[in-house]
Every structure is written in structure tokens, then in C-alpha cells.
Amino acid sequence: MPTLRETLPKEFFPEHAGTQAHKLDYLEVVAEHFGQGMEPWPGPQKHVYCWWELEQGYAVGWNENPNRGWSFPVIRIKLKTA
């Protein structure tokens, strides 16, 4: 599986260096959510249309807030077991 660093858009770097999402960019992505019919973002942000589940129970969203610009919120989630 790719890491978050390999999956994030190139625009993420270096603008978001030092953020919590950047600190977790070495973790592997276990699921991606984007496009029609995607599973909704489980965090409180309302403008996340693409997000990734990471190993160790983290999720990183790509929040495209029209008033504040991009952010990449991180939340803890319960990973689905196979």
C-alpha cells in the first residue's frame, strides 16, 4: 500500500509542513474515499470530499473550505477489520 506522502497532492508540500497530517505522512493508506458514493468524512469539517484511512487508526481529510482554503484535518477512527 502507498504511504500518505505518496498519495497526497503535490500542492500539500511544503505549504503544510509541520501539520499533524504531515507528521503522519509515513503511514500506509489502507483505504481512500473520494468521488460519487464515497463514505462520508467522519469528522466535523463540512468541505471534505476526499479522505484517507491510515494504519494505526488515523484518518486525514482534504478540507476544501471556500472561506479558509485547504486544510488537512486528522482524526482518530476505528479501523474496519476484514
Short mmCIF file of the C-alpha atoms (twelve columns), coordinates in Angstrom:
data_MODEL
# 
_entry.id   MODEL 
# 
loop_
_atom_site.group_PDB 
_atom_site.id 
_atom_site.type_symbol 
_atom_site.label_atom_id 
_atom_site.label_alt_id 
_atom_site.label_comp_id 
_atom_site.label_asym_id 
_atom_site.label_seq_id 
_atom_site.Cartn_x 
_atom_site.Cartn_y 
_atom_site.Cartn_z 
_atom_site.pdbx_PDB_model_num 
ATOM 1  C CA . MET A 1  0.000   0.000  0.000  1 
ATOM 2  C CA . PRO A 2  1.214   3.552  -0.643 1 
ATOM 3  C CA . THR A 3  2.033   5.927  2.180  1 
ATOM 4  C CA . LEU A 4  0.103   9.128  2.763  1 
ATOM 5  C CA . ARG A 5  3.109   11.070 1.393  1 
ATOM 6  C CA . GLU A 6  2.821   9.159  -1.886 1 
ATOM 7  C CA . THR A 7  -0.932  9.812  -2.047 1 
ATOM 8  C CA . LEU A 8  -1.303  13.488 -1.096 1 
ATOM 9  C CA . PRO A 9  -1.419  16.099 -3.871 1 
ATOM 10 C CA . LYS A 10 1.913   17.743 -4.674 1 
ATOM 11 C CA . GLU A 11 0.396   21.080 -3.564 1 
ATOM 12 C CA . PHE A 12 0.463   19.743 0.008  1 
ATOM 13 C CA . PHE A 13 4.243   20.095 0.130  1 
ATOM 14 C CA . PRO A 14 5.810   22.259 1.539  1 
ATOM 15 C CA . GLU A 15 2.875   24.532 2.459  1 
ATOM 16 C CA . HIS A 16 1.548   22.163 5.123  1 
ATOM 17 C CA . ALA A 17 4.890   21.105 6.585  1 
ATOM 18 C CA . GLY A 18 4.706   20.831 10.350 1 
ATOM 19 C CA . THR A 19 0.987   19.992 10.433 1 
ATOM 20 C CA . GLN A 20 -0.315  16.861 12.102 1 
ATOM 21 C CA . ALA A 21 -1.092  15.370 8.667  1 
ATOM 22 C CA . HIS A 22 2.491   15.987 7.565  1 
ATOM 23 C CA . LYS A 23 3.800   14.266 10.697 1 
ATOM 24 C CA . LEU A 24 1.797   11.143 9.765  1 
ATOM 25 C CA . ASP A 25 2.768   11.067 6.088  1 
ATOM 26 C CA . TYR A 26 4.911   7.941  6.591  1 
ATOM 27 C CA . LEU A 27 1.860   5.793  7.497  1 
ATOM 28 C CA . GLU A 28 0.348   3.473  4.906  1 
ATOM 29 C CA . VAL A 29 -3.039  4.268  3.381  1 
ATOM 30 C CA . VAL A 30 -5.469  1.404  3.988  1 
ATOM 31 C CA . ALA A 31 -8.462  2.984  2.180  1 
ATOM 32 C CA . GLU A 32 -9.193  6.027  0.014  1 
ATOM 33 C CA . HIS A 33 -12.561 7.767  -0.148 1 
ATOM 34 C CA . PHE A 34 -13.421 10.131 -3.000 1 
ATOM 35 C CA . GLY A 35 -15.935 10.626 -5.774 1 
ATOM 36 C CA . GLN A 36 -19.613 9.832  -6.005 1 
ATOM 37 C CA . GLY A 37 -20.921 7.416  -3.416 1 
ATOM 38 C CA . MET A 38 -17.921 7.835  -1.144 1 
ATOM 39 C CA . GLU A 39 -18.254 7.122  2.527  1 
ATOM 40 C CA . PRO A 40 -18.823 10.473 4.276  1 
ATOM 41 C CA . TRP A 41 -15.965 12.081 6.204  1 
ATOM 42 C CA . PRO A 42 -16.470 11.122 9.871  1 
ATOM 43 C CA . GLY A 43 -15.007 14.396 11.209 1 
ATOM 44 C CA . PRO A 44 -16.763 17.712 11.887 1 
ATOM 45 C CA . GLN A 45 -15.388 19.527 8.812  1 
ATOM 46 C CA . LYS A 46 -18.045 20.105 6.117  1 
ATOM 47 C CA . HIS A 47 -15.930 20.502 2.984  1 
ATOM 48 C CA . VAL A 48 -14.051 17.188 2.880  1 
ATOM 49 C CA . TYR A 49 -14.627 15.484 -0.468 1 
ATOM 50 C CA . CYS A 50 -11.570 13.235 -0.362 1 
ATOM 51 C CA . TRP A 51 -10.068 11.430 2.615  1 
ATOM 52 C CA . TRP A 52 -7.760  8.590  3.533  1 
ATOM 53 C CA . GLU A 53 -7.818  5.940  6.234  1 
ATOM 54 C CA . LEU A 54 -4.344  5.250  7.577  1 
ATOM 55 C CA . GLU A 55 -2.864  2.397  9.507  1 
ATOM 56 C CA . GLN A 56 -2.865  2.807  13.291 1 
ATOM 57 C CA . GLY A 57 -6.407  4.242  13.268 1 
ATOM 58 C CA . TYR A 58 -5.968  7.699  11.757 1 
ATOM 59 C CA . ALA A 59 -7.893  9.442  9.003  1 
ATOM 60 C CA . VAL A 60 -6.738  12.501 7.054  1 
ATOM 61 C CA . GLY A 61 -9.220  14.616 5.128  1 
ATOM 62 C CA . TRP A 62 -8.644  17.141 2.374  1 
ATOM 63 C CA . ASN A 63 -10.835 20.007 3.580  1 
ATOM 64 C CA . GLU A 64 -11.551 22.458 0.750  1 
ATOM 65 C CA . ASN A 65 -13.165 25.249 2.737  1 
ATOM 66 C CA . PRO A 66 -14.026 28.095 0.322  1 
ATOM 67 C CA . ASN A 67 -13.547 30.701 3.078  1 
ATOM 68 C CA . ARG A 68 -10.263 29.459 4.545  1 
ATOM 69 C CA . GLY A 69 -8.548  27.469 1.807  1 
ATOM 70 C CA . TRP A 70 -7.200  23.971 2.124  1 
ATOM 71 C CA . SER A 71 -6.525  22.147 5.342  1 
ATOM 72 C CA . PHE A 72 -5.819  18.514 6.123  1 
ATOM 73 C CA . PRO A 73 -7.579  17.605 9.382  1 
ATOM 74 C CA . VAL A 74 -6.588  14.439 11.236 1 
ATOM 75 C CA . ILE A 75 -8.956  12.384 13.366 1 
ATOM 76 C CA . ARG A 76 -8.821  9.011  15.107 1 
ATOM 77 C CA . ILE A 77 -11.117 6.329  13.697 1 
ATOM 78 C CA . LYS A 78 -11.870 2.708  14.354 1 
ATOM 79 C CA . LEU A 79 -10.396 0.694  11.500 1 
ATOM 80 C CA . LYS A 80 -12.643 -1.839 9.844  1 
ATOM 81 C CA . THR A 81 -11.462 -5.405 10.240 1 
ATOM 82 C CA . ALA A 82 -11.654 -7.863 7.378  1 
# 
